[in-house]
Amino acid sequence: MPHAHTHDHAPHEGHSHGEAHAQSANALRLAFFINLAFTIVEAIGGWWTQSLAVLTDAMHDGGDCLVLGAAWWLQRVAMKGRDARYSYGYGRYSMLGGWLTSVVLIVGALGMLVVTIPRLWDPHLPNATGMMGIAVFGLVMNGFAAWKLHGGQSLNERGAYLHLLEDVLGWAAVLVGAIVIRFTGWAFVDPLMGIGISIFILYNAIGTLRTGTKILMQQVPAGMDLGKVRDQLLAIGHVVGVHDQHIWSLDGSYTIHTVHLVVEAKDLFGVRTIKEKARQVLTEAGIQHATIELEWADEPCSLEHH
């Protein structure tokens, strides 16, 4: 009897996954235009207040615009269905946006440190009142954009959300620093804030970059226990072996699983029952796309030891 092979996924998975990509693209588009408008205001405000913290954040937000624009475009590409060139569809393009975000953030943060650290020894007193006004405006604008991306499932959305959340925290720091400068006249607080914001951005961006790299390298997704899934499959009646098992994530939110099950079923009804139970186990484990191959106990498999 030839191999029994089944390809299973959750009902309406393509429809719901496509809807998620469309919602993500709309959220990223809004975040892009909000960020673009604010970057222009911020650059003018930084020049006006002569604040290094505001100017470096304007540079950072300019990079954000490029990244959010790329993320928006990549998310739209990810909405395409499967075709002859991409048998899994274009979903992985969306996580490239999150990966690109991290790279730009790291480069930008390092550049900000190079510019800001020397100013600790030669600080200039900025317009603290103007800084306070720009910081409040920044909190409102970036806070709204971050709220629109909150709860996004793709790495692309999470990367952009983290990006904007860092801006919110950065502007909160600028506001506090501006108040301190306004009432104490301590000019060194301005470059000190720039350094603190850069280090915070650098730390978080490296974490996001690592997550994206793990997806690209097809690491078993976080929270997914390969051994536990294997044991659950082995616990199914008439399943005597499990091999060539692989679990990876397509884009940070869509999990794929392939496996060979060695069975001792005596009829087609038994084979069907095993497949149905295996589907249920994998669905409950959080796997959206499962490919299961069944083999007889006395049937050799060239992939068994690979």
MARKOL-910124 format. One record per residue: x, y, z of N, C-alpha, C in turn. Coordinates in pm, whole numbers, plus 50000, padded with zeros to 5 digits. Atoms other than C-alpha are relative to their C-alpha. Layout:
BEGIN
XYZXYZXYZ/...
% end
This chain:
BEGIN
500854988050000500005000050000500885012450000/499184987950005501445034649911499855008250128/500044991349882502175060950175498665007250009/501204991849977499105076850328500475013950037/499464986549983499685114150307498845009850017/501064990049980497555142450441500605013750023/499574986049985497905179950425498845007350066/501114994749922495865197950688500285014150048/499894986749939495235233250800498675003950059/501224995649932492705251851011498995004949897/501024995550092489355259850843500165014949971/499954985950043489415292450642501295006850038/498734994249958493065297350739500465010849903/499524990450098493895315150412499255013150010/500834988149992490985339150450500365008350123/499724992749877491715348150813501415005650001/498614995350003495475350450755500125012049906/499994988950094494855373050453499405012650062/500614988649932492555395350659500975006250099/499024994949903495245398250927501065008349930/499004992450075497775409350665499435013449952/500634987650047495295435250527499885010150114/500114991249884494625449550874501375005450040/498644996049967498365450350941500495010749904/499574990350100499025468950614499355013650023/500714987449974496375495150698500575007150122/499444994249878497815500351047501385005949973/498664995350032501345503750910499955012549912/500164988250085500165528750647499705012450085/500344988949912498595550750914501205004350084/498824996949918501695548151136501065007249917/499014993650088503885557850838499695014849980/500354986150028501985589850758500045008650128/499894992749873501745599951126501475003050030/498574998449971505485594551166500655010049906/499444990850099506295613450845499675014550036/500414986449964504275643850951500745004950123/499354995849876505795644151296501505002049983/498554998550023509375639651169500325014049946/499794986650057509055671850968499885010650110/500204990649889507675690651272501184999250097/498945002449902510355675351493501345005749953/498744994750053513265684851264500035015250012/500104985449988512085720951254500115004150147/499974997049857511525720551632501374998150062/498655002449949514975705951699500955011349964/499174988750044516625733351493499655012750079/500474988049929514515759951668500465000150147/499655000549857515205747852023501504997750023/498575003249988518865738851951500244988750100/499895011449909518275706552146500604988049927/499365011850059520595677552066499094987750013/500905011449979518095652752212498884999949897/501094999150098515315665451983500524997549859/499435001850134517575666751675500384985449973/499645014150020518905631451728498754991349989/501265007550011515355619051780499365002649864/500514997050135514405636651455500704991349897/499245009050087517185617151281499464985750011/500535013449974515875585551441498644998349935/501345000950059512295592851331500045000449848/499845000450145513515599750977500294985849953/499755014250030514885564350976498744991750019/501265006949976511575552851122499095000749878/500864998150117509755567250819500394990449888/499535009350103511925547150581499614985750034/500305013649955511405515650786498514997149995/501465002150001507645520050829499484999349857/500405000650141507295527050457500334986549939/499595013350050509235495150377499114989150060/500845009949931507205475650636498604999849939/501344998950063503945488350480500014992949865/499915006250132505085477850133500154984850012/499785014449982506325443850254498744993050049/501245006049952503045437750436499004998349886/500885001150116501155444450112500444988349910/499475011350077503445419749931499574986950066/500335012149925502705394250207498544995949981/501425003050019498975396450122499744991449876/500175008250120499545378449790499834985250039/500205014249973498405342349778501134991549944/498995009150054500395311749677500025000849848/499905000750145501695309549324501114990049964/499015009850046504135289049114501405002850054/498674996349949507135308049258500104998750151/500005000549854506135309149626498874990650045/501025010149969504345277049724499355002250137/500594996949870503795289350083499355013950000/500494986250004502675323849966501135009650036/499014989349979504425356750044500075004550146/500084996249860503875356850422501325004050063/498714997349936507575356850510500525014049966/499594986350031508005390650338499645009650113/500424991049893506115406350628501025000450113/499035000049889508695395050885501325006649960/498804992950044511465409950670499945014750041/500164986249955510025443950762500465001850143/499564999449861510545436751131501504998250013/498555002449997514065423951064500745012649953/499394987850052514905454850857499915011450102/500184989949895513505477051133501124999150102/498975002049898515965462151379501375004449952/498694996250055518975466951152500155015249995/499954985350010518135503651088500085006350138/499974994849863517505509651458501394998750062/498665002249944520885494851554501005009949941/499094990650066522765515551296499725014350047/500374986549957520825546951393500415002950144/499654998149858521375541951766501515001650018/498544998749992525125536951718500465013649947/499674986850055525275568251502499675011250098/500404990049902523405588051768500995000550116/499015000449891525895576552033501295007149959/498774993650049528845587851819499865015250001/500224985650005527305622351778499815006050140/500434994449872525995626552133501054999550111/499045001649890528765613652363500995011750011/499064988749987531295641452276499365012750055/500684987949953528655667652360499865000550152/500034999849853528735657252726501055009750055/498914991249953532005677052755499875014249944/500204986650055530715706552552498505002449978/501454998750014526985709952626499575014549968/500594986850029524835738652493498605000350059/501314999049935521785751152678498915001649894/501084999250100518695743852462498835008450050/501244993149964515325761252460499104989950070/500705010349922513785740552741498495000849985/501464998450014510275755252706499524994349867/500355005650131510215747052335500114984950000/499845014649990511515712052412498794993650065/501165005549928508635706552654498794999249908/501145000050092506075716252390500124989149895/499785010450102507615693552125499864986150060/500095013149935507875664852376498554995950024/501435003149978504155666952463499364996049867/500535003050133503295667652091500474986249954/499445013050036505605637852034499344988550073/500685010349920503975618052314498624996949942/501355001850053500505623552166500034993049864/499975005350135501415616151803500524985549996/499445013550001503625585751863499174990450083/500895008349917501305573052136498814995149921/501155003950083498385573051891500414989549897/499525009550101500425555351620500304986450064/499685012549931501665529251871498724992650039/501295006049961498105523351993499344993149881/500595006050120496975516351634500674986849962/499285012450033499645489251600500014990150117/499975008649881499135474751950499204987249973/500705012750017498205437951944500234993549866/499695006050130499615431351596500674986450019/499495013749986500505394751538501294997549923/498825002750081503165396551266501245006550060/498744994149953506835403351338500145014249945/499984986950063506495432651101499285010350087/500794990949916503755448751311500645001850137/499414999149866505465440351640501275008649998/498794991950013508705455651513499665014849991/500424986150013506925487751411499415005250130/500584996049871504985488451739501095002950102/498874998049908508195484451939500725013049967/499384987950051509695511751727499305012550055/500784988449957506885536151810499935001050152/500034999949853506745525752176501305005950054/498734994049959510425534452206499975015149984/500134985550020509595568652062499185006350112/500844994949890506865573152324500835001450128/499174999749880509265564352605501105010549987/498974990050024511935586152447499475014150021/500574986649982509625616252439499625002750145/500264998449857508605610152798501295004350071/498704996549942512315611652887500395014449963/499694986450044512755643452679499195010250080/500854990949924509825659552860500545001950141/499454999249864511265651253204501325007849997/498724993150011514715662953092499835014849975/500254985950029513345695452951499545007650124/500454993749875511615702853282501195002250093/498804998749915514895696453468500875011549950/499174989350057516815719053228499365013650024/500724987349983514135745853253500185005850139/499954994949863514395748253631501384999550064/498655000749942518095740153688501075006249912/499004994850091519915752053377501124990249971/498965010150023521895719353359499984995849852/499975002650144522795718352987500414985649968/499495013550030524515684153014498874989549999/501135009449997521085667753071499564996649857/500445002050139520315671952697500774988749931/499285011250062523155650152557499894987150081/500135011949915522765626452853498724992449964/501265006250042519155620052747500184993049866/499775006050131520285613752390500724986650011/499245012449979522745587152512499094989250059/500915009649936520135570552735498994994249903/500975004550100517565568952454500664990449901/499285008550097520175554252214500274986150056/499695012949939521185526752456498744991550014/501285007049985517545517552523499554994349865/500395004450135516805515652148500894988449954/499045010250040519955495152087499684986550065/500295012349925519065469552354498774992949943/501245006150049515515463752224500124995649854/499865003550142516495463751856500784987149982/499225012450008519085436351912499114987950031/500935010749966516355415152074499084996649884/500875002250115514025419851776500764993849884/499175005550106516855412451534500254985150022/499785014149966517575379751714498754991649969/501265007150027513895369851690499824997849851/500135001250145513825376851316500984990249941/498975009250050517055357851258499624985550031/500445013549964515655327451442498924995049904/501055003850096512635327651208500634996849865/499325002350128514865330550900500764986750000/499245012549988516945301251029499114988150034/501005010449977513735281151089500174993050135/499935005649865514295276351461498604996050048/501295003749941511525258551654499445012250073/500564987849939509155286951760500034999750152/499994998849854509355299452119498694994750056/501195005649937506945280752346499534987049938/500395012550066506725251252109501014989150040/499155010849952508095218952263499934988349902/499965010550102509135195051985499844986150062/500095013049933509565165952229498614997050051/501365002049947506145171352386499034996549888/500865002950115504425171852046500244985749952/499665013650042506275139951953499374989750094/500585009449903505145122652274498494999149985/501464999950018501525133252212499604992249875/500285007750122501665118551861500224985150024/499735014149969503205086251993498914993950088/501055004949910500355083752245498734996049925/501175003850080497835079551961500034984949974/500085014550021496655043651927500504995649864/499455006050122498505022351667501155007949938/498814992750046501265048751626501194994450078/498875006649933504555030651698501335007449979/498774992650023507085055951574499735013849940/500084986450055507625092751492501405004149956/498704995050044510465106451279499825010949895/499974989050096511455134251037498985010950038/500944989949948509525159051254500655013949995/499474986350011509995196251182498905010050036/500924989249969508335227351327500755013149977/499404986950019509075262551211498895010449979/500974989150017507385296551176500225006849866/499894993450129506635312750843500325014850017/499844985549987506415348750966499945004950145/500074996149859506445348451347498664997450064/501335002649944502755340351384499344987649938/500605011250072502025311751139500954988150008/499125011349971503435278051251499734988249907/500085011150095504175249251011500664987650061/499505012549942504755212751103499934988949896/500025012050084505735181750905500504988350083/499625011649920506075146351041499694987049926/500295013650048506245109450948499564991850121/500505008749894504145086051166500064985449953/499975014450030504855048651170498814993650070/501265005149944501545030251219499854984949979/500335014350014500164995051264498514998349978/501445001050029496655001351139499764988649901/500275011750083495004971450972499015002949887/500954996750106492424989450755499995015149977/500054985850036491685022750591499285008350106/500704992849894489275032450869500955003450115/499024997649895492075028651121500985011149962/499094989550049494365050250906499335013650012/500734987349994491705077250885499885004950144/500124996349859491195076851262501315005550054/498674995349956494935080651324500265014149948/499784986850058495105110251086499175010750071/500874990349934492155127451251500515003550140/499474997549865493655123251599501305008049994/498754992650017497035135651476499725014749969/500384986250032495385166751327499575007450126/500504993849877493645173551657501155003550095/498834997649913496905170251855500775012349954/499204989150055498735194351623499275013450006/500794987749990495915219851615500015005350143/500004995949860495745220251995501375005150045/498644995449968499535225552003500295013849942/499824986750057499045258251810500605000049861/499445001250135500095245751466498885002349897/501044996650097498155261151176500114992249869/499785006450129499665241750885500774986950023/499375013049969500375204350925500004990949878/499895010150104501625178650675500434987050069/499785012649928501435142650803500154988749898/499815011750086502835112050627499984987450086/500125012649926501885077150746500774988949929/499225011250054504115046550700499724987350081/500175012649929503785009750789501264996950081/498895003049909505994995651064501164993049929/498955007550070507904973150820500455007049872/499684992750123508295000150556501255008750022/498794991849982511805015650517499765014549958/500114985850035512115053550510501405006050000/498644994650012515265070850387500235012250089/499884987949918514535101350607499994997150149/500205003649859514185082150935501175004450087/498834996949916517725089451054500625013649963/499484986950042518075124750908499375011050085/
% end
